[in-house]
Amino acid sequence: MSKLRILVLTSSTGGGHDARAAAFAEWCFQLYRHDVDVRIEQMLEKSSPFYRFGVNLYNRIQKGAPWMHKIFYTVVEALSFINARKVTFGGAYYLSVLDEYQPHLVFSVHDCLNRGYFQRARKLLGPDRVRCATYCGEFSGGWGYSRNWIEPTVDLYFSRTPTARDFAVKKGIPPERTRVRGYLMRPRAHLETIGPAEKAAFRVKKLGLRPDLFTVFLATGGNGAHNHFDLLPTLVRHADKCQAIVICGQNREAYNDLIHWRANHPEFNCYIEGYSEIVHLLLQVSDAIVTRGGTTTCAKALHFRCPIIFNAFDGIMPQEELTWKFFHNGADSDKIGNAADFRALIDRWMADPAVYAATRARFLALRYEEDPTILIDELVGLANEVARVPLARQTFPPPNGNGNGHGK
């Protein structure tokens, strides 16, 4: 029996693109089981040594010198001209994947995998035998919104917010092909929820924290770039009022150092984890998160009602500027550029809880509810315009799902 085949193009520049690719694949299986075959390709890294070098350089800059991304971003923008109608670097590998897999839909979740890639797919497979779609995770438009996202021949273009959608239309995406679909989180994030009555118990039983203290989540990306040791002294000063959740990503050295730090600060309540698979739960039991402007983490924070303190140590990357602008303009969210900024903010919150309450109220005003299955159904439906195969759609949540599976 023939299957519907979807090729997802991603790259590990940061963690957000891969997270969205994985979320899409898990949703397809959740809703369509074995009727839909999803193949995820790290297309930049696997197709070309030039791109592989660029991806590694991107992640090194993000970890050690975010200010350099302004230069890096400007250089990457040139790909919009190089790949105007073809794939200049790594084209042979991409064509081999297309020829072997014969996808009904090419779905890009990365800015550098749109222009040229859609044209080559149509040329090889035939314009009536493949559809092309893009999911852009940016929160707003302007400097930092890569022109590489904009491929006007796309069949469907998904934006995270109306603001970002309007910018895409302004830059050339036909408005009738645009959709606004926000979160794109894994199914478990929608199933594993912690109600207000369970929040205190989760802090105590799962994290070993106090049930009643203000809880600050110090986050990091997958590569483990962090400023935890600049921020923790402020929280220790308020150890009678607050505590911390700290994650380290893939940074084993940071994890080891934090374990040692915690052993020498018995007066402070602190949960430490390396690379976390339960960020969606940690957000639900936190009162605020300190994070850079990564779109995936910030979208989760908004969904789970956890106000964001934007980490601007060593500058903000152009892409992060888009996220910061959205939350600053819409909720007057706070940004810290050094330890003194963080100390001043926490001191205000601890001295007057009403200041934090006002911050949280503005943040929650940006929230929106959505059916997470709509995006998946639209993409599968687009692919099935070509495949024309029978599909058995599952229900969500599953019949035995209770939406509260975090402790099971």
KATAJO-V473438 format. One line per field, one symbol per residue. phi: phi as a letter, one per 30 degrees, with the letter a starting at -180 (. if undefined). psi: psi as a letter, one per 20 degrees, with the letter a starting at -180 (. if undefined). A space follows every 10 residues. Layout:
phi = ???
psi = ???
//
This chain:
phi = .dcdcbcccb acdicddddd ddddddddde cbhddccccc bdddddcadd dddddddedd dddcaedddd deddddeddd cdcebacdci dddedddddd chddbccccb ddbbdidddd ddddcjdcca cbbbcccddb cjejdddddc bddedbbccd beddddddde ckdeedccbc bddhcdeddd ccccdedced ddeddccicd dcddccccca dddidabedd cdeddddcdd cbbbcbbbid ddddeddddd dddcbddcda cbbddccbed ddddcccabc addddddddd dddciceccd dceijcdedd eddedddddd bhddbccadd ddddddeddd dbedddeddd dddddddbcb ddddeddddd dddddcdhcd bcdddbdeec dcibcdcb
psi = pqqppppppr qloaigghgh ggggghgghg hicjhpppop pmhghihphg hgggghgghg ghhhmhhihh ggggghhhhh ghkgjrogpj hggghhgghh hlqhpoopjq hjlfpghggh ghgghphjjq rpqpopjqha raphopiiho nijqhpopqh qhghghgggh iipphijqqo pfgmrqhhhh hnqorhhigg hggghhikrq iiqpppoorr rhijprkgih hhhghhhkhi hrrqppqjbj nhgggghhgg ghhjmiippp ppqdppjkhh ghhhjqiqpo qrkphgghgg gghjloqpop okpkrpqghh hggggghghh jlqqppirhh ggggghgggh hnhhgghhgh ggghiiqqqq oiiggghggh hghihgglqp poprqpqqhj pjjljhj.
//
